């Protein structure tokens, strides 16, 4: 049986996808992994917009100027609802943190299903809001392309280069 750490180490940012559709059951599995993710105060301030139609994918891809995005047969736009996101006493909005948690669940579930993903945050959010007809309190935070990985990059294991534990772990105080 594969351990969680083995699964997490295997996952990488896929930027090349096969021309192969994602099966419904695998797509629903990934969405369910996001749905059950924990969130601050269990407010679950997320919405998943699943884009499979080629014309809709082309429109979304225009907000992120990288042609490889169109290779993915599915693009999930993960949005945060700032109206319901938990706010700390000092006003800090935890919606973005909750979105990060749900997306991480989805990326690992995809890897378990032998699907690839890539976090995309560098897109034209204003244009995405227009294209997706989002209300004012809903923010597109992450694009998550989903599909079968194609050619592996030359730097496939780049994500495994990590800081040493003594550089980031502090015991009792900084």
VOZAZA-588491 format. One line per field, with one value per residue (C-alpha): residue in one letter; residue number from 1; x, y, z; chain. Coordinates in nm, 2 decimals, decimal comma. Each point is the difference from the previous one (the first is absolute). Layout:
VOZAZA-588491
code [A | ...]
pos [NUM | ...]
px [X | ...]
py [Y | ...]
pz [Z | ...]
unit [A | ...]
This chain:
VOZAZA-588491
code [X | X | X | X | X | X | X | X | X | X | X | X | X | X | X | X | X | X | X | X | X | X | X | X | X | X | X | X | X | X | X | X | X | X | X | X | X | X | X | X | X | X | X | X | X | X | X | X | X | X | X | X | X | X | X | X | X | X | X | X | X | X | X | X | X | X | X | X | X | X | X | X | X | X | X | X | X | X | X | X | X | X | X | X | X | X | X | X | X | X | X | X | X | X | X | X | X | X | X | X | X | X | X | X | X | X | X | X | X | X | X | X | X | X | X | X | X | X | X | X | X | X | X | X | X | X | X | X | X | X | X | X | X | X | X | X | X | X | X | X | X | X | X | X | X | X | X | X | X | X | X | X | X | X | X | X | X | X | X | X | X | X | X | X | X | X | X | X | X | X | X | X | X | X]
pos [1 | 2 | 3 | 4 | 5 | 6 | 7 | 8 | 9 | 10 | 11 | 12 | 13 | 14 | 15 | 16 | 17 | 18 | 19 | 20 | 21 | 22 | 23 | 24 | 25 | 26 | 27 | 28 | 29 | 30 | 31 | 32 | 33 | 34 | 35 | 36 | 37 | 38 | 39 | 40 | 41 | 42 | 43 | 44 | 45 | 46 | 47 | 48 | 49 | 50 | 51 | 52 | 53 | 54 | 55 | 56 | 57 | 58 | 59 | 60 | 61 | 62 | 63 | 64 | 65 | 66 | 67 | 68 | 69 | 70 | 71 | 72 | 73 | 74 | 75 | 76 | 77 | 78 | 79 | 80 | 81 | 82 | 83 | 84 | 85 | 86 | 87 | 88 | 89 | 90 | 91 | 92 | 93 | 94 | 95 | 96 | 97 | 98 | 99 | 100 | 101 | 102 | 103 | 104 | 105 | 106 | 107 | 108 | 109 | 110 | 111 | 112 | 113 | 114 | 115 | 116 | 117 | 118 | 119 | 120 | 121 | 122 | 123 | 124 | 125 | 126 | 127 | 128 | 129 | 130 | 131 | 132 | 133 | 134 | 135 | 136 | 137 | 138 | 139 | 140 | 141 | 142 | 143 | 144 | 145 | 146 | 147 | 148 | 149 | 150 | 151 | 152 | 153 | 154 | 155 | 156 | 157 | 158 | 159 | 160 | 161 | 162 | 163 | 164 | 165 | 166 | 167 | 168 | 169 | 170 | 171 | 172 | 173 | 174]
px [0,00 | 0,13 | 0,06 | -0,12 | 0,36 | 0,06 | -0,31 | 0,09 | 0,36 | -0,13 | -0,23 | 0,15 | -0,13 | -0,11 | 0,03 | -0,05 | -0,31 | -0,11 | -0,30 | -0,21 | -0,32 | -0,02 | -0,25 | -0,31 | 0,07 | 0,36 | -0,12 | -0,26 | 0,26 | 0,22 | -0,29 | -0,11 | 0,35 | -0,03 | -0,35 | 0,10 | 0,31 | 0,01 | -0,05 | 0,01 | -0,32 | -0,12 | -0,13 | 0,11 | 0,03 | 0,07 | -0,17 | 0,13 | -0,07 | 0,07 | 0,08 | 0,01 | -0,15 | 0,28 | -0,13 | -0,03 | 0,35 | 0,13 | -0,16 | 0,14 | 0,34 | 0,01 | 0,03 | 0,32 | 0,24 | 0,14 | -0,11 | 0,06 | -0,31 | -0,22 | 0,14 | -0,18 | -0,34 | -0,13 | 0,06 | -0,14 | -0,03 | 0,01 | -0,17 | -0,02 | -0,31 | 0,13 | -0,35 | 0,01 | 0,37 | 0,10 | 0,15 | 0,24 | -0,06 | 0,25 | -0,19 | 0,23 | -0,20 | 0,08 | -0,17 | 0,32 | 0,14 | -0,31 | 0,03 | 0,36 | -0,10 | -0,28 | 0,23 | 0,27 | -0,25 | -0,11 | 0,36 | 0,08 | -0,32 | 0,08 | 0,34 | -0,15 | -0,22 | 0,31 | -0,11 | 0,21 | -0,07 | 0,18 | -0,09 | -0,06 | -0,04 | 0,16 | -0,30 | -0,21 | -0,25 | -0,21 | -0,05 | -0,08 | -0,26 | -0,17 | 0,02 | -0,14 | -0,26 | 0,11 | -0,17 | 0,20 | 0,08 | 0,12 | 0,37 | 0,17 | 0,31 | 0,15 | -0,03 | 0,06 | 0,05 | -0,08 | 0,10 | 0,23 | 0,37 | 0,17 | 0,38 | 0,18 | 0,21 | 0,38 | -0,02 | -0,26 | 0,13 | 0,07 | -0,28 | 0,19 | 0,28 | -0,10 | 0,16 | 0,16 | -0,21 | 0,23 | -0,06 | -0,38 | -0,08 | 0,02 | -0,06 | -0,18 | 0,10 | 0,15]
py [0,00 | 0,34 | 0,25 | 0,35 | 0,13 | -0,22 | 0,14 | 0,36 | -0,04 | -0,15 | 0,29 | 0,28 | 0,30 | -0,14 | 0,23 | -0,25 | -0,21 | -0,29 | 0,05 | -0,24 | 0,08 | -0,03 | -0,27 | 0,13 | -0,21 | 0,13 | 0,36 | -0,05 | -0,16 | 0,31 | 0,23 | -0,20 | 0,02 | 0,38 | 0,00 | -0,19 | 0,21 | 0,18 | 0,37 | 0,26 | -0,04 | -0,25 | 0,29 | -0,16 | 0,33 | -0,17 | -0,05 | -0,22 | 0,10 | -0,30 | 0,10 | -0,28 | 0,16 | 0,09 | 0,35 | 0,08 | -0,13 | 0,22 | 0,31 | -0,08 | -0,08 | 0,36 | 0,12 | -0,20 | 0,04 | -0,35 | -0,23 | -0,32 | 0,08 | -0,10 | -0,35 | -0,08 | -0,14 | 0,15 | 0,33 | 0,04 | 0,36 | 0,00 | 0,31 | 0,14 | 0,15 | 0,29 | 0,06 | -0,32 | -0,06 | 0,00 | 0,32 | 0,01 | 0,25 | 0,24 | -0,02 | -0,24 | -0,18 | -0,38 | -0,06 | -0,03 | -0,24 | -0,22 | 0,01 | -0,12 | -0,29 | -0,11 | 0,03 | -0,20 | -0,28 | 0,01 | -0,01 | -0,30 | -0,18 | 0,06 | -0,15 | -0,30 | -0,05 | 0,04 | 0,34 | 0,31 | 0,35 | 0,34 | 0,28 | 0,32 | 0,33 | 0,23 | 0,08 | 0,31 | -0,03 | 0,30 | -0,16 | -0,34 | 0,17 | 0,14 | -0,33 | -0,21 | 0,26 | -0,01 | 0,21 | 0,26 | -0,21 | -0,30 | 0,01 | -0,24 | -0,10 | -0,31 | -0,16 | -0,37 | -0,17 | -0,37 | -0,28 | -0,28 | 0,11 | 0,00 | 0,04 | 0,04 | 0,31 | -0,02 | 0,13 | -0,25 | -0,03 | 0,37 | 0,01 | -0,25 | 0,26 | 0,11 | 0,20 | -0,20 | -0,06 | 0,22 | 0,29 | 0,00 | -0,18 | 0,19 | -0,16 | 0,21 | 0,34 | 0,14]
pz [0,00 | -0,09 | 0,28 | 0,00 | -0,02 | -0,31 | -0,17 | 0,09 | -0,13 | -0,33 | -0,07 | -0,22 | -0,20 | -0,34 | -0,30 | -0,27 | -0,04 | -0,22 | -0,23 | 0,21 | 0,19 | 0,37 | 0,10 | 0,19 | 0,31 | 0,03 | -0,05 | 0,27 | 0,23 | -0,03 | 0,06 | 0,31 | 0,14 | -0,03 | 0,15 | 0,31 | 0,07 | 0,34 | 0,03 | 0,27 | 0,22 | -0,27 | -0,21 | -0,32 | -0,20 | -0,34 | -0,33 | -0,28 | -0,35 | -0,23 | -0,35 | -0,26 | -0,31 | -0,25 | -0,07 | 0,37 | 0,06 | -0,28 | 0,17 | 0,34 | -0,16 | -0,14 | 0,36 | 0,05 | -0,29 | -0,02 | -0,29 | 0,20 | 0,21 | -0,29 | -0,01 | 0,33 | -0,07 | 0,32 | 0,17 | 0,35 | 0,11 | 0,38 | 0,14 | 0,35 | 0,15 | 0,21 | 0,14 | 0,19 | 0,06 | 0,36 | 0,13 | 0,29 | 0,28 | -0,16 | -0,33 | -0,18 | -0,27 | -0,01 | -0,33 | -0,19 | 0,25 | -0,02 | -0,38 | 0,02 | 0,22 | -0,24 | -0,30 | 0,17 | 0,07 | -0,36 | -0,14 | 0,22 | -0,09 | -0,37 | 0,05 | 0,16 | -0,31 | -0,22 | -0,12 | -0,02 | 0,13 | 0,03 | 0,23 | -0,20 | 0,18 | -0,26 | -0,21 | -0,08 | 0,28 | -0,11 | -0,34 | 0,16 | 0,21 | -0,31 | -0,20 | 0,29 | 0,10 | 0,36 | 0,27 | 0,18 | 0,31 | -0,20 | -0,10 | -0,25 | 0,19 | -0,17 | -0,34 | 0,03 | -0,34 | 0,02 | -0,23 | -0,08 | 0,00 | -0,33 | -0,04 | 0,33 | 0,03 | 0,02 | 0,35 | 0,11 | 0,36 | 0,05 | 0,26 | 0,22 | 0,07 | 0,35 | 0,27 | 0,28 | 0,31 | 0,22 | -0,24 | 0,05 | 0,32 | 0,33 | 0,34 | 0,27 | -0,15 | -0,32]
unit [A | A | A | A | A | A | A | A | A | A | A | A | A | A | A | A | A | A | A | A | A | A | A | A | A | A | A | A | A | A | A | A | A | A | A | A | A | A | A | A | A | A | A | A | A | A | A | A | A | A | A | A | A | A | A | A | A | A | A | A | A | A | A | A | A | A | A | A | A | A | A | A | A | A | A | A | A | A | A | A | A | A | A | A | A | A | A | A | A | A | A | A | A | A | A | A | A | A | A | A | A | A | A | A | A | A | A | A | A | A | A | A | A | A | A | A | A | A | A | A | A | A | A | A | A | A | A | A | A | A | A | A | A | A | A | A | A | A | A | A | A | A | A | A | A | A | A | A | A | A | A | A | A | A | A | A | A | A | A | A | A | A | A | A | A | A | A | A | A | A | A | A | A | A]
